[in-house]
Amino acid sequence: MKSAQTFDYKLTVVTFLTVISIIYGQLSTIEVPNKCHDVCPTGYRVVCGFHNGYLRTFASSCVMRMYNCKYQKGM
């Protein structure tokens, strides 16, 4: 009788793990919107970027990365 209980337990665990794996697989395929930082350290080290013929100046590389993330531009 004990082997039947062990089999039921193992089957339950395998089923649970299978369901968790399926759910995790579905969740990992969901696209999360790009989360851009909105705060940078206060250090001031001027950085310039050239895009579409225009030169932009930023207070720091962090600010430039934040701008690029927000507006999806590669400088």
Steps between C-alpha positions, in 0.01 A plus 500: 500500500788735572630477142160617367516807726858567390396474136207740556732745676759483219227541238365803685846657524575434132162645398555806718847559356368457147226756557749744655733452202219570252390812689858625527551442126190703422601781733850519358364562150296804608671817388549752776511863393847650510549656842720806476672653798373840597769605748874547450780585742566869536853481356550743214719364217384639170441248223410577139312285255456543126174379346340579163735790442433663838732523796342459843673569828412314819605557861639144526506167323219386733278784379584411139412132560176607665414720200587220256287252692204734523508604135651176359789674330849371456760769546 
